[in-house]
Amino acid sequence: MRDITYPPIILTAKTLFRVLGQRFEMTGTEHVPKTGGVLLAYNHIGYVDFVYGGLAANPSGRLVRFMAKREIFDNRFGGPLMRSLHHIQVDRGEGLASYHTALDYLKNGEAVGIFPEATISRAMELKEFKSGAVRIAAAAGVPLVPVILWGTQRMMTKDHPRDFSRGKTIAIRVGQPLHPTGDDPVAETAELHRVMSSMLDETIRTYPEAEQPPGSWWLPARYGGSAPTLEEAAALDAAEKRDRAARRAAKRAAKDS
């Protein structure tokens, strides 16, 4: 796969990281194989997870093709960029095309990134996982590598203003590969969730204390932060979904009138 845009984008991003004075705590990156198809499963806590998620595979010399929602590809600026990076468009109403595209990429030896939660977690904890990650990895016969990001939510996430002030720590923790068979996708998805929950717990506990004092909005409630609980976040997600549906209906009604 020919990459003209990706290398300069990475160089630009790394320059911005230095300008922002960001510190990186990266562990387990050796678990990303240097060659062959691999599916990386990420937690999803902020809008810049795509930017930082690729760093998990950078030490192995890999470029990650992320599965991302169609709305990004529909944007007149974001769409051309996403296509130039060979990311994979996901239509939530019809996911079969993206499933087959991901399989083709993996069988051709690419590294693909997926967010099993599908959407950003307002709770900063792992939401329920979709089974797509284990199904895709099993069908392609590739390892499934769990990855935890932490600190990215402090820059840009739902319900909070952007904050690109200097000096933030970004933690990236890569776990040992899993090898789903597809025989029991529900059980294998539960195991992926369990593994990533344990990794997230360790990442939060080892993150610099000075950067996540008690009451921090980016810290889960059970760690002393003020982020909504998973239940509260689910209610906020449902309200957001209803609002989007109402806006779409109003737009259609205005067109028809």
LUMSETI-729073 format. One line per 5 residues: number of its first residue (from 1); their letters; for each residue z, x, y of C-alpha. Coordinates in Angstrom, 3 decimals. Layout:
<nodes>
NUM> A> Z:X:Y  ...
</nodes>
This chain:
<nodes>
1> MRDIT> 0.000:0.000:0.000  -1.118:1.527:3.295  1.594:1.819:5.963  0.563:2.541:9.528  3.287:0.619:11.393
6> YPPII> 6.358:1.188:9.210  6.922:4.978:9.701  6.841:4.879:13.540  9.047:1.763:13.506  11.641:3.676:11.459
11> LTAKT> 11.520:6.646:13.843  11.921:4.333:16.830  14.847:2.529:15.187  16.640:5.787:14.378  16.195:6.911:17.977
16> LFRVL> 17.740:3.636:19.173  20.654:4.101:16.761  21.368:7.487:18.363  21.047:6.068:21.882  23.561:3.368:20.913
21> GQRFE> 25.918:6.026:19.563  26.194:4.268:16.225  28.065:5.833:13.327  26.864:5.186:9.789  29.027:5.009:6.688
26> MTGTE> 26.571:5.015:3.792  27.661:5.142:0.172  25.851:4.721:-3.144  22.330:5.231:-1.791  21.581:7.330:-4.869
31> HVPKT> 21.490:4.058:-6.841  18.124:3.181:-5.290  15.470:4.666:-7.615  12.932:6.981:-6.007  10.001:5.390:-7.806
36> GGVLL> 9.081:2.116:-9.469  9.734:-1.483:-8.592  13.253:-2.354:-7.429  14.761:-5.503:-5.925  17.564:-4.988:-3.397
41> AYNHI> 19.928:-7.938:-2.816  21.705:-7.993:0.559  24.498:-10.026:2.116  23.383:-11.744:5.326  25.647:-11.628:8.382
46> GYVDF> 23.344:-11.066:11.357  19.851:-11.207:12.779  19.391:-7.421:12.634  20.160:-7.102:8.917  16.454:-6.490:8.272
51> VYGGL> 16.501:-3.470:10.579  19.566:-1.844:9.025  18.999:-3.009:5.453  16.041:-0.702:5.001  18.321:2.311:5.521
56> AANPS> 19.836:1.714:2.085  16.551:2.885:0.542  15.686:5.500:3.155  17.388:8.458:1.381  15.235:7.667:-1.665
61> GRLVR> 12.111:7.703:0.470  11.448:3.986:-0.043  10.140:1.345:2.355  11.667:-2.091:1.756  9.466:-5.210:1.921
66> FMAKR> 11.813:-8.006:2.942  11.458:-11.638:1.955  11.820:-13.513:5.266  11.550:-17.105:6.432  8.178:-18.446:7.533
71> EIFDN> 9.376:-19.108:11.102  9.423:-15.362:11.828  5.818:-15.057:10.653  4.841:-18.046:12.816  6.059:-16.271:15.959
76> RFGGP> 3.152:-14.824:17.942  4.936:-11.483:18.345  7.032:-11.305:15.186  4.277:-12.520:12.859  1.812:-9.652:13.353
81> LMRSL> 4.641:-7.107:13.126  6.027:-8.593:9.896  2.563:-8.621:8.317  1.904:-5.019:9.364  5.123:-4.016:7.568
86> HHIQV> 3.990:-5.948:4.477  7.059:-8.167:4.413  6.897:-11.373:2.370  6.732:-14.804:3.963  9.050:-17.415:2.453
91> DRGEG> 8.401:-21.119:2.926  11.669:-22.873:2.099  9.792:-26.060:1.250  7.458:-24.308:-1.187  8.759:-21.022:-2.497
96> LASYH> 6.353:-20.489:-5.385  3.872:-18.424:-3.356  6.561:-16.006:-2.125  7.953:-15.750:-5.679  4.573:-14.631:-7.006
101> TALDY> 4.007:-12.264:-4.082  7.368:-10.610:-4.738  6.506:-10.256:-8.424  3.183:-8.625:-7.569  4.867:-6.194:-5.185
106> LKNGE> 7.515:-5.239:-7.730  5.038:-4.816:-10.576  3.061:-2.509:-8.292  6.133:-0.316:-7.803  7.341:-1.584:-4.412
111> AVGIF> 10.934:-1.955:-3.176  11.597:-5.575:-2.171  14.599:-6.884:-0.218  16.063:-10.361:-0.674  18.998:-12.279:0.828
116> PEATI> 20.429:-14.438:-2.001  22.413:-16.538:0.513  19.087:-17.470:2.184  20.740:-17.885:5.610  23.294:-16.053:7.756
121> SRAME> 26.932:-16.570:6.780  29.006:-17.718:9.751  32.127:-17.003:7.667  31.060:-13.342:7.286  31.815:-13.815:3.578
126> LKEFK> 29.356:-14.468:0.784  28.032:-18.017:0.658  26.732:-19.559:-2.539  23.788:-17.587:-3.937  20.373:-18.939:-4.825
131> SGAVR> 19.198:-17.817:-8.269  15.908:-16.388:-6.989  17.111:-12.771:-6.964  17.963:-12.623:-10.669  14.909:-14.695:-11.624
136> IAAAA> 12.533:-12.402:-9.741  14.136:-9.184:-11.035  14.091:-10.486:-14.622  10.483:-11.681:-14.437  9.314:-8.375:-12.943
141> GVPLV> 11.455:-6.286:-15.311  12.995:-4.256:-12.488  16.574:-3.267:-11.566  18.489:-5.474:-9.133  20.472:-3.316:-6.696
146> PVILW> 23.286:-4.978:-4.681  23.717:-3.888:-1.052  26.464:-4.761:1.434  26.014:-4.474:5.193  28.939:-4.573:7.613
151> GTQRM> 29.043:-4.174:11.387  25.549:-5.565:11.990  27.049:-8.979:12.814  28.778:-7.473:15.849  25.412:-6.984:17.560
156> MTKDH> 23.535:-10.216:16.959  24.494:-13.231:14.875  24.897:-16.998:15.062  27.158:-18.602:17.709  27.948:-15.349:19.536
161> PRDFS> 26.368:-13.440:22.448  24.389:-10.299:21.750  26.349:-7.077:22.067  24.456:-3.795:21.897  27.218:-1.737:23.472
166> RGKTI> 27.658:1.809:22.229  29.803:3.249:19.493  29.745:0.703:16.685  30.128:1.708:13.043  27.555:0.370:10.591
171> AIRVG> 28.624:0.396:6.948  26.026:0.270:4.168  27.326:0.201:0.605  24.906:0.307:-2.337  26.087:-0.697:-5.802
176> QPLHP> 24.969:0.256:-9.272  21.815:-1.488:-10.503  22.083:-4.694:-12.491  19.497:-5.591:-15.121  19.074:-9.378:-15.344
181> TGDDP> 17.309:-10.707:-18.419  16.681:-14.215:-17.118  18.268:-15.732:-20.244  21.028:-17.328:-18.158  20.126:-17.185:-14.436
186> VAETA> 23.227:-19.180:-13.441  25.621:-16.739:-15.140  23.681:-13.702:-13.909  23.695:-15.045:-10.353  27.457:-15.574:-10.614
191> ELHRV> 27.816:-11.957:-11.773  25.741:-10.716:-8.828  27.966:-12.741:-6.489  31.111:-11.324:-8.119  29.874:-7.736:-7.827
196> MSSML> 28.830:-8.142:-4.200  32.097:-9.914:-3.317  34.030:-6.930:-4.665  31.791:-4.532:-2.724  32.218:-6.560:0.474
201> DETIR> 36.006:-6.571:0.062  36.055:-2.784:-0.313  33.701:-2.337:2.650  35.854:-4.474:4.955  39.068:-2.765:3.856
206> TYPEA> 37.670:0.732:4.484  35.976:-0.112:7.803  37.632:1.578:10.825  40.721:-0.490:11.721  40.282:0.185:15.431
211> EQPPG> 36.931:-1.618:15.328  38.152:-4.811:13.697  41.591:-5.640:15.096  43.363:-8.854:14.000  41.701:-11.930:15.461
216> SWWLP> 38.229:-10.342:15.674  35.576:-13.046:15.543  33.440:-10.926:13.198  36.238:-10.606:10.634  36.715:-13.241:7.890
221> ARYGG> 39.747:-15.499:8.281  41.424:-14.247:5.105  41.372:-10.699:6.504  43.115:-11.778:9.693  39.985:-12.489:11.719
226> SAPTL> 38.934:-15.648:13.528  35.598:-16.253:11.790  35.368:-19.761:10.323  36.307:-20.232:6.684  33.517:-20.840:4.188
231> EEAAA> 34.294:-24.562:4.318  34.254:-24.655:8.119  31.048:-22.620:8.164  29.413:-25.043:5.717  30.197:-27.915:8.099
236> LDAAE> 28.673:-25.964:11.007  25.576:-25.211:8.914  25.191:-28.897:8.053  25.483:-29.908:11.709  22.885:-27.291:12.676
241> KRDRA> 20.523:-28.597:9.992  20.921:-32.168:11.281  20.245:-31.045:14.858  17.069:-29.211:13.792  15.864:-32.276:11.899
246> ARRAA> 16.543:-34.499:14.934  14.612:-32.151:17.229  11.652:-32.082:14.843  11.681:-35.888:14.632  11.819:-36.191:18.420
251> KRAAK> 8.922:-33.770:18.788  6.827:-35.737:16.273  7.664:-39.005:18.035  6.641:-37.535:21.390  3.320:-36.391:19.897
256> DS> 2.613:-39.821:18.395  3.452:-41.721:21.570
</nodes>
